[in-house]
Amino acid sequence: MKRIVQCVPNFSEGRDLEAVEKIVEPLKNREGFKLVSYEPDKDYNRTVVTLLGDPEAMLEPLLEFMAIARDTIDMNQQQGEHPRMGAIDVVPFIPIDGITMDECVDIAHRLAKDIAERLEIPIFTYAEAAVQKGRKKLPTIRKGEYEGMIEKIRDPKWHPDYGKPSTHPTAGATAVGARLPLIAYNIDLATDDIEVAKKIARAIRGSSGGFKHIQAGPVFLEERNHVQVTMNILNYKQNPIYRIFETVRMEAKRYHVDVPSAEIVGLVPQDTIVRSLKYYAAVSGETLDEELDVDGLVELAKKHLKFRDFEAKKIIEANVE
């Protein structure tokens, strides 16, 4: 049986498209895995890369990719809306088919060791690959961002899991982990008032009394001239997309703000979309057609969940097949 993982490296450049192309070049047209997408965002100044395939085939190309990112991005100059602590900010491995979480943890540690030794970038392991319990959550590790990490990493409590207790002078630090699929999900608000986004994010995120498996915050998108509630859904089965979307719409009403659209960054399991579409079908007194193909699911997701820039290749199963 083939072993298939999803790997989603995030690097801290989303504005210089020539640099983005240069950085992702080692991941293109490789045997054993597919570069499904790379999505630069000017406001976040970040690019999310999605790889799918054999993890063993990914390891050397990932090191080449990271070496270029290290040499291209200067974190002393980098600014953007997304929290970050390094040029290559985070590299998670997600089991998809024919592979266990424990195997993904092993792969994450092998890559982490090689990055530290060959690229001289300190590595923190997180999620299921975390060496220390207090480092399972990425926001905890990344707190203080690049600027704060320069001092933080010197504290014995925050020495890296691999590498020296000092940040790379231009590339900072990187987190490498293994986790279940999470949904990187953003909801657009038809206002430029960041306070509205802050209040809604506070209402839905788990740390402030909202949904248990939601991490959320406010962002102003200069390119679009509106704010956004940006989030990670850590468990889409317990916190389905439709429930988050409808809650945000409900909260936005008190501020007289419309919710015109939303976006998925990276890939989602097909089950994520199906679960939400079943809700909207039930609202209409109908049942979702179990034989609906991927393109049909995409069109319904655009209609009910207001996804923009959404297409079949955003669904994991469409790429695996």
Phi, psi and omega per residue, in radians:
M1 nan 2.336 3.080
K2 -1.175 2.495 3.035
R3 -1.684 2.151 -3.112
I4 -2.131 2.167 3.018
V5 -2.107 2.763 2.926
Q6 -1.833 2.283 3.067
C7 -2.131 2.300 -3.003
V8 -2.226 1.281 3.087
P9 -1.186 2.427 3.046
N10 -2.036 2.202 3.070
F11 -2.141 2.732 -2.894
S12 -1.606 0.956 3.004
E13 -2.592 2.149 3.132
G14 -2.463 0.113 -3.074
R15 -1.917 -0.705 3.120
D16 -1.533 1.673 -3.030
L17 -1.192 -0.470 3.058
E18 -1.149 -0.717 3.097
A19 -1.169 -0.685 3.115
V20 -1.030 -0.814 -3.140
E21 -1.082 -0.712 3.123
K22 -1.083 -0.729 -3.089
I23 -1.200 -0.727 -3.067
V24 -1.452 -0.162 -3.065
E25 -0.900 -0.741 -3.128
P26 -1.128 -0.215 -3.112
L27 -1.675 -0.063 -3.076
K28 -1.526 2.476 2.988
N29 0.922 0.852 3.128
R30 -1.822 2.641 3.087
E31 -1.329 2.398 3.004
G32 1.691 -0.333 3.093
F33 -2.652 2.865 -3.072
K34 -2.108 2.325 2.954
L35 -1.419 1.730 -3.043
V36 -1.266 -0.765 -3.104
S37 -2.872 2.780 2.892
Y38 -2.483 2.267 -2.925
E39 -2.184 1.584 3.090
P40 -1.295 2.508 3.119
D41 -2.281 2.122 -3.072
K42 -1.190 -0.716 -3.116
D43 -1.172 -0.766 3.118
Y44 -1.333 -0.326 -3.022
N45 0.871 0.974 -2.995
R46 -2.712 2.567 3.057
T47 -2.159 2.262 3.092
V48 -1.767 2.128 -3.128
V49 -1.849 2.452 3.089
T50 -2.176 2.118 3.081
L51 -2.004 2.600 -3.137
L52 -2.504 2.211 3.093
G53 2.605 -2.625 -3.078
D54 -1.299 2.102 -3.091
P55 -1.109 -0.579 3.140
E56 -1.094 -0.652 -3.134
A57 -1.230 -0.366 -3.082
M58 -1.417 -0.445 -2.866
L59 -1.073 -0.903 -3.137
E60 -1.161 -0.788 3.067
P61 -1.036 -0.632 3.097
L62 -1.094 -0.696 3.108
L63 -1.145 -0.676 3.080
E64 -1.105 -0.812 3.109
F65 -1.001 -0.795 -3.108
M66 -1.201 -0.610 3.105
A67 -1.099 -0.723 3.123
I68 -1.180 -0.748 3.108
A69 -1.061 -0.755 3.109
R70 -1.002 -0.761 -3.053
D71 -1.449 -0.215 -3.079
T72 -1.745 -0.637 -3.024
I73 -1.758 2.205 3.062
D74 -1.840 1.866 -3.083
M75 -1.183 -0.258 3.071
N76 -1.238 -0.323 3.134
Q77 -1.902 -0.307 -3.005
Q78 -1.249 2.346 3.055
Q79 -2.430 2.527 3.112
G80 -3.045 3.003 -3.093
E81 -1.349 -0.387 -3.055
H82 -1.530 2.367 3.031
P83 -0.983 2.473 -3.117
R84 -2.756 2.674 3.091
M85 -2.284 -0.047 -3.129
G86 -2.772 2.898 3.088
A87 -1.072 -0.835 2.925
I88 -1.768 1.811 -2.904
D89 -1.389 -0.768 -3.061
V90 -2.682 2.501 3.121
V91 -2.374 1.666 3.096
P92 -1.687 2.559 3.002
F93 -1.945 2.320 -3.052
I94 -2.191 2.131 3.131
P95 -1.208 2.307 3.131
I96 -1.996 -0.888 -3.091
D97 -2.744 2.378 3.054
G98 1.241 0.293 -3.101
I99 -2.572 2.515 -3.126
T100 -1.652 2.899 3.056
M101 -1.108 -0.693 3.124
D102 -1.047 -0.647 3.097
E103 -1.183 -0.651 3.078
C104 -1.141 -0.657 3.082
V105 -1.065 -0.769 3.125
D106 -1.081 -0.748 3.120
I107 -1.106 -0.736 3.128
A108 -1.049 -0.740 -3.129
H109 -1.219 -0.629 3.087
R110 -1.118 -0.761 3.110
L111 -1.152 -0.752 -3.129
A112 -1.002 -0.777 3.137
K113 -1.089 -0.769 -3.129
D114 -1.163 -0.691 3.114
I115 -1.064 -0.830 -3.105
A116 -1.099 -0.734 -3.059
E117 -1.384 -0.718 -3.020
R118 -1.632 -0.494 -3.113
L119 -1.922 -0.115 3.102
E120 1.016 0.675 3.044
I121 -1.930 2.207 3.123
P122 -1.195 2.502 -3.033
I123 -2.162 2.319 2.956
F124 -1.851 2.329 3.051
T125 -1.673 2.512 -3.035
Y126 -2.478 3.072 -3.114
A127 0.981 -2.341 -3.074
E128 -1.190 -0.313 3.134
A129 -1.592 -0.013 -3.068
A130 -1.028 2.279 3.061
V131 -1.341 -0.601 -3.128
Q132 -2.028 2.402 -3.081
K133 -1.018 -0.635 -3.108
G134 -1.252 -0.018 -3.115
R135 -2.010 0.300 -3.129
K136 -1.181 -0.609 -3.085
K137 -1.622 2.186 -3.119
L138 -1.020 -0.762 3.133
P139 -1.029 -0.531 3.103
T140 -1.150 -0.776 3.119
I141 -1.132 -0.762 -2.996
R142 -1.430 -0.095 -3.114
K143 -0.978 2.273 -3.059
G144 1.709 -0.276 3.113
E145 0.959 -2.828 -3.046
Y146 -1.026 -0.809 -3.065
E147 -1.094 -0.753 -3.133
G148 -1.271 -0.493 -3.093
M149 -1.163 -0.432 -3.130
I150 -1.004 -0.727 3.088
E151 -1.551 -0.685 -3.066
K152 -0.987 -0.729 -3.039
I153 -1.189 -0.312 3.129
R154 -1.386 -0.362 3.091
D155 -1.192 2.236 3.141
P156 -0.921 -0.494 3.102
K157 -1.203 -0.335 -3.078
W158 -2.143 0.415 2.990
H159 -1.077 2.516 -3.092
P160 -1.205 2.840 3.098
D161 -1.330 -0.474 3.063
Y162 -2.423 2.401 3.102
G163 1.705 3.129 -3.086
K164 -1.377 2.694 3.134
P165 -1.393 0.942 3.054
S166 -2.671 2.536 -3.135
T167 -1.284 2.677 2.981
H168 -1.117 2.414 -3.014
P169 -1.036 -0.447 3.098
T170 -2.159 -0.374 -3.045
A171 -1.803 -0.099 3.060
G172 1.208 -2.242 -3.111
A173 -2.380 2.842 -3.100
T174 -2.317 2.551 3.016
A175 -1.858 2.294 3.090
V176 -2.147 2.304 -3.063
G177 -2.629 -3.113 3.034
A178 -2.354 2.364 -3.063
R179 -2.717 2.933 2.974
L180 -1.302 2.860 3.112
P181 -1.036 2.278 2.969
L182 -2.004 2.787 -3.136
I183 -1.860 2.016 3.015
A184 -1.482 1.919 -2.877
Y185 -2.368 2.282 -3.142
N186 -2.218 2.413 3.136
I187 -2.037 2.187 -3.107
D188 -1.426 2.430 3.057
L189 -2.050 2.352 -3.069
A190 -1.425 1.071 3.086
T191 -2.775 2.749 3.036
D192 -1.795 0.193 -3.111
D193 -1.488 1.822 -3.093
I194 -1.134 -0.434 -3.138
E195 -1.141 -0.590 3.091
V196 -1.128 -0.792 3.117
A197 -1.101 -0.659 3.111
K198 -1.086 -0.772 -3.100
K199 -1.171 -0.700 -3.136
I200 -1.228 -0.715 3.093
A201 -1.043 -0.719 3.129
R202 -1.113 -0.596 -3.101
A203 -1.245 -0.460 -3.036
I204 -1.857 -0.338 -3.045
R205 -1.422 2.583 -3.070
G206 -1.092 -0.643 -3.049
S207 -1.197 -0.283 3.120
S208 -2.077 0.418 3.016
G209 1.722 0.135 3.139
G210 -1.568 -2.323 -3.126
F211 -1.379 2.360 -3.009
K212 -0.961 -0.701 -2.992
H213 -1.823 0.482 -3.114
I214 -2.039 2.234 2.934
Q215 -1.905 2.206 -3.040
A216 -2.549 2.672 3.096
G217 -2.733 3.012 -3.137
P218 -1.698 2.577 3.086
V219 -2.514 2.444 2.979
F220 -1.750 2.192 -3.141
L221 -1.708 1.782 -3.081
E222 -1.102 -0.672 -3.128
E223 -1.087 -0.579 -3.099
R224 -1.815 -0.185 3.120
N225 1.040 0.716 3.007
H226 -2.638 2.957 3.135
V227 -1.692 2.945 -3.076
Q228 -2.554 2.510 2.930
V229 -1.658 1.968 -3.099
T230 -1.773 2.466 -3.031
M231 -2.722 2.843 2.887
N232 -2.014 2.271 3.007
I233 -1.712 1.905 -3.019
L234 -1.403 -0.406 3.102
N235 -2.499 1.699 -3.039
Y236 -1.284 -0.288 3.115
K237 -1.323 -0.641 3.124
Q238 -1.556 -0.474 3.074
N239 -2.197 1.333 -3.076
P240 -1.143 2.725 -3.070
I241 -1.014 -0.777 -3.070
Y242 -1.015 -0.653 -3.096
R243 -1.183 -0.673 3.105
I244 -1.206 -0.785 -3.111
F245 -1.075 -0.814 -3.119
E246 -1.188 -0.578 3.092
T247 -1.180 -0.727 3.105
V248 -1.122 -0.724 3.090
R249 -1.071 -0.706 3.119
M250 -1.117 -0.798 3.137
E251 -1.143 -0.650 -3.108
A252 -1.130 -0.481 -3.121
K253 -1.067 -0.600 -3.116
R254 -1.171 -0.352 3.108
Y255 -1.801 0.135 3.132
H256 0.996 0.765 -3.110
V257 -2.070 2.338 3.085
D258 -1.439 2.734 3.069
V259 -2.079 1.587 -2.978
P260 -1.396 -0.438 -3.018
S261 -2.868 3.006 3.104
A262 -2.617 2.935 3.140
E263 -2.538 2.615 3.005
I264 -1.834 2.272 3.066
V265 -1.826 2.171 -3.068
G266 1.497 -2.617 -3.076
L267 -1.922 2.817 3.051
V268 -2.331 2.583 2.988
P269 -1.145 2.546 3.124
Q270 -1.011 -0.608 -3.136
D271 -1.022 -0.546 3.103
T272 -1.042 -0.811 -3.112
I273 -1.224 -0.774 -3.116
V274 -1.023 -0.782 -3.113
R275 -1.029 -0.724 -3.136
S276 -1.287 -0.664 -3.134
L277 -1.184 -0.520 3.062
K278 -1.092 -0.620 3.090
Y279 -1.096 -0.843 -3.093
Y280 -1.192 -0.570 3.055
A281 -1.124 -0.742 3.137
A282 -1.130 -0.659 3.102
V283 -1.022 -0.608 -3.137
S284 -1.538 0.080 -3.136
G285 1.290 0.458 -3.097
E286 -2.139 3.115 2.997
T287 -2.157 2.562 -3.138
L288 -1.276 2.330 3.120
D289 -1.146 1.989 -3.102
E290 -1.167 -0.330 -3.117
E291 -1.621 0.079 -3.089
L292 -1.083 2.312 -3.141
D293 -1.423 3.077 -3.065
V294 -1.059 -0.733 -3.139
D295 -1.093 -0.637 3.086
G296 -1.147 -0.703 3.093
L297 -1.105 -0.707 3.139
V298 -1.065 -0.794 -3.117
E299 -1.130 -0.706 3.106
L300 -1.186 -0.619 3.107
A301 -1.135 -0.697 3.079
K302 -1.095 -0.697 -3.096
K303 -1.212 -0.889 -3.005
H304 -1.575 -0.652 -3.096
L305 -1.711 -0.021 3.063
K306 1.057 0.557 3.128
F307 -1.144 2.299 2.977
R308 -1.847 2.673 3.133
D309 0.955 0.692 -3.098
F310 -1.927 2.335 -3.127
E311 -2.557 3.016 -3.024
A312 -0.995 -0.628 -3.077
K313 -1.213 -0.123 3.039
K314 -1.349 -0.198 -3.119
I315 -1.734 2.175 -3.009
I316 -0.924 -0.864 -3.049
E317 -1.042 -0.551 3.128
A318 -1.124 -0.559 -3.130
N319 -1.446 -0.629 3.131
V320 -1.112 -0.772 -3.130
E321 -1.163 nan nan
